[in-house]
Amino acid sequence: MSEVVFVHGVGKQYLSEDSLARDIVPELLGGVRLAGGPVPAPEDVGIAFYGDLFRRRGTRHGHEPPYDANDVETEEEFQLLMTWWAEAARTDPAVPDPAETGTRGAGSWIASQALRLNAVRTALDALTGAAFLRGVLDRALIGDLKQLTSYFSDDEVRHEARARMAARITPETRVVVAHSLGSVVAYETLCDELLHGDWDIHMLVTLGSPLGMRALVLDRLVPAPEAGRAVWPKPLLAWTNIADATDIVSVVRALRPAYGEGVTDIAVHNGSHMHDATRYLTAVETGWAIAAGLARGPEES
């Protein structure tokens, strides 16, 4: 009966609920302990796992498909890659500015295929050379952006990911912690009245969330924003959004303007691993948010 449910992000297709829990649960508990508790028991932390939905059938364990620049195939994938590149250039002096690389005219989906391919190759070179992405392969980076974009284009994946999160929430669940794409899954699940029933979630904690990206994420949410403002999830009492200042995935780090006054935006520093879930979980600020959700009494609900 989970008091806390964790929803993971992209790149977990070769893990399982159990292997992810071995990494995530101790770090989550450690962050809450740093914040002064109350620290839940390990068995009271549930993992909402959906990574296998992105695993291609028949592939060997631990191997990404051999993606290359030619596999950035849709406008959404292209625009997301260009957005990550621009954000990396803004936060890392070692990453060249897209406007200064000769790809300005190519950085558009309406450009010719040859120009787009050149822009993709240049973006991949720039990103994989960034200090916080050094050692990351092109195929892994492309795989991650495909997962984020395919969540919105593949109704089966979207439905099943939300169903799996809903299945992990019990009447005792008070805190949902969601990283990266998991924050999108969590938000839509908490908004779905057919799923949430009588849930009473005291705190949603989002980590490295892309929910603020208007065209690529916010405008494609279900339910859709109303007059530019996202719908507040009815079962949710409070929301803490935590983002590293250099996290290129959470391009728009302040969610309060789009999601309402119930959101508290907090900045952290994760060092060279700006988007890593365990770095976020061991931040005392994350621990405070989880502890606050667990400590709320019935009169505060």
Secondary structure in CASP SS format (residue, H / E / C, confidence):
PFRMAT SS
TARGET T0000
AUTHOR 0000-0000-0000
METHOD secondary structure of the structure
MODEL  1
M C 1.00
S C 1.00
E C 1.00
V E 1.00
V E 1.00
F E 1.00
V E 1.00
H C 1.00
G C 1.00
V C 1.00
G C 1.00
K C 1.00
Q C 1.00
Y C 1.00
L C 1.00
S C 1.00
E H 1.00
D H 1.00
S H 1.00
L H 1.00
A H 1.00
R H 1.00
D H 1.00
I H 1.00
V H 1.00
P H 1.00
E H 1.00
L H 1.00
L H 1.00
G H 1.00
G H 1.00
V H 1.00
R H 1.00
L H 1.00
A C 1.00
G C 1.00
G C 1.00
P C 1.00
V C 1.00
P C 1.00
A C 1.00
P H 1.00
E H 1.00
D H 1.00
V E 1.00
G E 1.00
I E 1.00
A E 1.00
F C 1.00
Y C 1.00
G H 1.00
D H 1.00
L H 1.00
F H 1.00
R C 1.00
R C 1.00
R C 1.00
G C 1.00
T C 1.00
R C 1.00
H C 1.00
G C 1.00
H C 1.00
E C 1.00
P C 1.00
P C 1.00
Y C 1.00
D C 1.00
A H 1.00
N H 1.00
D H 1.00
V C 1.00
E C 1.00
T C 1.00
E H 1.00
E H 1.00
E H 1.00
F H 1.00
Q H 1.00
L H 1.00
L H 1.00
M H 1.00
T H 1.00
W H 1.00
W H 1.00
A H 1.00
E H 1.00
A H 1.00
A H 1.00
R H 1.00
T H 1.00
D C 1.00
P C 1.00
A C 1.00
V C 1.00
P C 1.00
D C 1.00
P H 1.00
A H 1.00
E H 1.00
T C 1.00
G C 1.00
T C 1.00
R C 1.00
G C 1.00
A C 1.00
G C 1.00
S C 1.00
W C 1.00
I C 1.00
A C 1.00
S C 1.00
Q H 1.00
A H 1.00
L H 1.00
R H 1.00
L H 1.00
N H 1.00
A H 1.00
V H 1.00
R H 1.00
T H 1.00
A H 1.00
L H 1.00
D H 1.00
A H 1.00
L H 1.00
T H 1.00
G C 1.00
A C 1.00
A H 1.00
F H 1.00
L H 1.00
R C 1.00
G C 1.00
V C 1.00
L C 1.00
D H 1.00
R H 1.00
A H 1.00
L H 1.00
I H 1.00
G H 1.00
D H 1.00
L H 1.00
K H 1.00
Q H 1.00
L H 1.00
T H 1.00
S H 1.00
Y H 1.00
F H 1.00
S H 1.00
D C 1.00
D H 1.00
E H 1.00
V H 1.00
R H 1.00
H H 1.00
E H 1.00
A H 1.00
R H 1.00
A H 1.00
R H 1.00
M H 1.00
A H 1.00
A H 1.00
R H 1.00
I C 1.00
T C 1.00
P C 1.00
E C 1.00
T C 1.00
R C 1.00
V E 1.00
V E 1.00
V E 1.00
A E 1.00
H E 1.00
S C 1.00
L H 1.00
G H 1.00
S H 1.00
V H 1.00
V H 1.00
A H 1.00
Y H 1.00
E H 1.00
T H 1.00
L H 1.00
C H 1.00
D C 1.00
E H 1.00
L H 1.00
L H 1.00
H H 1.00
G C 1.00
D C 1.00
W C 1.00
D C 1.00
I E 1.00
H E 1.00
M E 1.00
L E 1.00
V E 1.00
T E 1.00
L E 1.00
G C 1.00
S C 1.00
P C 1.00
L C 1.00
G C 1.00
M C 1.00
R C 1.00
A C 1.00
L C 1.00
V C 1.00
L H 1.00
D H 1.00
R H 1.00
L C 1.00
V C 1.00
P C 1.00
A C 1.00
P C 1.00
E E 1.00
A C 1.00
G C 1.00
R E 1.00
A C 1.00
V C 1.00
W C 1.00
P C 1.00
K C 1.00
P C 1.00
L E 1.00
L E 1.00
A E 1.00
W E 1.00
T E 1.00
N E 1.00
I E 1.00
A E 1.00
D E 1.00
A C 1.00
T C 1.00
D C 1.00
I C 1.00
V C 1.00
S C 1.00
V C 1.00
V C 1.00
R C 1.00
A C 1.00
L C 1.00
R H 1.00
P H 1.00
A H 1.00
Y H 1.00
G C 1.00
E C 1.00
G C 1.00
V E 1.00
T E 1.00
D E 1.00
I E 1.00
A E 1.00
V E 1.00
H C 1.00
N C 1.00
G C 1.00
S C 1.00
H C 1.00
M C 1.00
H C 1.00
D C 1.00
A H 1.00
T H 1.00
R H 1.00
Y H 1.00
L H 1.00
T C 1.00
A C 1.00
V H 1.00
E H 1.00
T H 1.00
G H 1.00
W H 1.00
A H 1.00
I H 1.00
A H 1.00
A H 1.00
G H 1.00
L H 1.00
A H 1.00
R C 1.00
G C 1.00
P H 1.00
E H 1.00
E H 1.00
S C 1.00
END
